[in-house]
Amino acid sequence: MIDNLPARRTIAGEVDFTMMYAAHDAFARHLDRIAETLDRDGRVSPGAAERWTLFAKQLHIHHTAEDEALWPALRAAIASPDELAVLDAMEAEHAQLDPHIERIDARIEAGSAVDAATGVRELAEGLARHMRHEENAALPLVDAYLGRAGWARFGHHIRSTQGISGAAVYLPWVLDGASADVATRLLAVLPPPARLLYRTTWRRRYRAQFG
């Protein structure tokens, strides 16, 4: 648990941020699991390296989508200096996380489990603070200025850039370790074909590879 992390703010608006919250929780959950695996094994096993690679890819996809299709649209819709400062902070925090990823990549490649685990925990703290800042300061602006239609356009951007192959990995990854309640709520917002593919194919394929 991250010390002094603010509580997640409830946004009583029109946008359903279920998918965003589920992704944020998955990032935290998978980082904890990677660090624990490195500690337990005392080495960088192929499984730990593979899980780290998948985590880093999902984080890159997530932040790239925000930088390309969410923050620019929001920036164009607002004018308040204080609100623009929130978007400046989001972009700066993304940039600050990149060196952490690069250092962990190098430690994983070098086979340094202790150093990699330390780096993962440092990243976990920085990422947790960024995600909570985003949830509590930026998402209310998304709700207020972009609304349900703008959020839907952001979702369409992700789906169009990642395609069916991206969804086939993302959905089982984001639900790996999630509570039954979160899984139910997240699957409820998906199109029926995606739910069917997840239950019949994607989840089984993911578990065969990652356990």
N, C-alpha and C positions, 0 to 999 in steps of 0.2 A: 504494500500500500504506500502511496506517495504522501509524505507528510504535508499538512497544511494545504491540501488540494481543495479548492472551493467545491461546493456541491453543484451538481448539474441543475441549471435553471429550467423550470418548466415554462414553456412558451405556449401561451393560450391564444394561438392564432389559427390561420387556415392551412398552414403547411404541415404535412406529416413528415417529420424528420426521422422516422423509424430506421430507415436504411443508413442514415448518417450516424446515428447513435450506435447501431449494431456494428458498423465498420470501426468506429472509435473503440468500442469495447473489444472487438477482435484484435485490433493492433496491440492493445495493452495485454490481452490474454496470451497472445502468441509470443510476445517478447518475454513475458514471465516464463513461459514454457521452454523457450530456447535457452534462457539463462539457467534454469533448473536442470536442463539436459546437459549443458556444458559442465555444470558443477558436479553432477552425478557421475558422468562418464570420465571426467578428468582428461578428456581429449576432444578434438573436433571430429566427431563421427560423421560418416557420410549423411546420415539422417539429419543431424543437427545442421550441417552445412546446407542441405537441401531445404530444410525448413526456413533457414535464414534467407536464402535466395528467394524463396517464395514470398516471405514477409516483405523484403526490400522491394520486390517487384510490385506487390499490391500497394505499398505506401507510395511508390513512385507514380503509379497509375492514379491513385487517389488525389495526390497533391497536384499532379499535372492537370487533371480535369478541373480542379478548383481554379488553378492559375489561368487556364485557358478559357473556361466557360462559365465560371461562377463569379469570381471577383471582378473581372472586367464589366460584366453586365450590371453588377451591383454598383460599381464605381460610376457607371454612366447614369445611374438612377438617383444618386444622392448628391448633395452639395454641402452639407454641414461639415465644417472642418473636423469636429470631433468624430463624426462618423467616418470620414475619409481616413482619419488617423487609425481607426480600427482596421481598415483594409491594408493600410501601410504596414501595420503590425503583423497581419496575417502573412503578407509576402515576406517580411523580414524573418519571421519565425520559420517559415519553410526553408529559407536560405540558411538559417543557423543550424538546421537539422542535417543538412547535406554532409558537412564534414564528419559528423558522428557516423553516418552510414559508411562513408569511405574508410574511416579508421577500422570499423568492424569488419568490412570486406577484407582489408589487409590482414587483420588478425586471424580471421577464419581461414584465409588462404595460407597463412603461415603455420596454421595448426596450433595456435596459442590459445588453449581453452580458457585459461584463467584471465588473460587479458581480454579475450573476446567476451567472456561473461561480464567483466567489469564494464566494458563498453556498452553492452546490451542494456545493462541496468542504468547507466548514465543516459542512454537514449530513451529508455522507458520513462524516466523522470521528465526529461525535456519535452518529449512527445505528449505525455499526459497533461502537462501544464499548457501546452499549445492547444490541444484538443478541447480542454475545458474553457480556455479563453475564447476559442472559436464558437463553442456551443453557447456560451453565456453572453458574448458581445457581438459576434458576427451573424449567427443564425437569426436572432431577432430582427436584424436589418434585412436579411433575405426574406423573412416572412412579411415584413412591413412594406418593402419596396418592390420585390419581385413576385411575391405571392405564389399561389399554387401553379399558375401558368409558367412563371419563370423557373420554379423548381422543376417542373416537368420538362422544360427545355434543357435544363442541366442534366437531368436523368437521360434524356434522349441523346445528348452529346456523348455520355459515357457508353451507352449501349451501341451507338453507331461507330464509335472508335474502337471498342473492344470486341464487338461481335459476339456470336454464339460461343466461340471457343473461349473468350475471356470470361463469359458468364459461367461456363462449365467448370472453371477453376475457382472463380470468385465466390460463388454461392456456397459450395461446401466448405471453403476456407472460412468465410465469415461466420458460418454456423458451427464450425468445429469448436465444441466446448461451450456453446451458448446454451442458456437455459431453455427449457421447453416453451416457456411463455414467450421469450424473445423469438424463438424459431417460429412459433405460431403467428406472431404479429408480423414478422418480416415476410414470411411466405404469403401472408394474406394480401400484401400489397403488390405481389408479383402477378404477371399475366398467367393464366392457367397453364399454357404450354410450358412455361419455365418451371412451374411447380412440379408438373408431371416429369419433366426431364431430370430435375433435381432428385426426385424420389426414386426414379427407376434406373437412372444411369449415372448422373454426375456424382452423387454421394458415394456410391459403391466404388467408382473409379478413383475418387480422391482417397478413400479409406484404404484401398489396395496399395496406393503409393505411399501414403503418409501414416497409416496405422490409425 
